[in-house]
Structures are given as C-alpha cells and as structure tokens.
C-alpha cells in the first residue's frame, strides 16, 4: 500500500520472519537481515518479555500479527 507521497506504508499483518527482517534491513541478504533483527529483539528486554508473554515461538517461520505489532511498537516501523 502507498500513501499520497508514493512512499510505502507499513501494514500490520503476519509476516514471514525473513520478509519482516528484509523490511528492517533492505540492503542486506536474508541471513544477515534475520540475524540483525534477532539481535535487536534480544537486546530489547521489554520487547523480549512481551513476546514471551504472548507465547512467541522462535521456531515458527512466521511472526504473527500481534508479534509484528509489538516489534513495530518497540523498534519502530520499518
């Protein structure tokens, strides 16, 4: 989706982890982008705690909409 300035608007929905990581690090390949996003999440203790509270599963290949909301809240929108 685009706004009136032709800039991409971030949509809150479920994202494949690699897809969301690439939004936060568009200049990186998939693996380094994922590593960076995971590092940012681990360093933010409030975010890590909230993700654990809602049942985040690190083995799932998708961030659920509620997880994306928390990530965007604590890290800012990509």
URMOCOR-V266355 format. One record per pair of residues at least 4 apart in sequence whose C-alpha atoms are under 6 Angstrom apart, sorted by the first residue. I is the first residue (numbers start at 0). J is the second residue. Records with the same first field share a line. If there is no record, write none. Layout:
I: J  J
This chain:
0: 8
1: 5  6  7  8
2: 6
12: 64
13: 62  63  64
14: 19  61  62
15: 60  61
16: 60  61  62
20: 32  33  36
21: 25  32
22: 77
23: 77
24: 32
27: 32
44: 48
50: 55
51: 55
62: 66
70: 74
71: 75  76
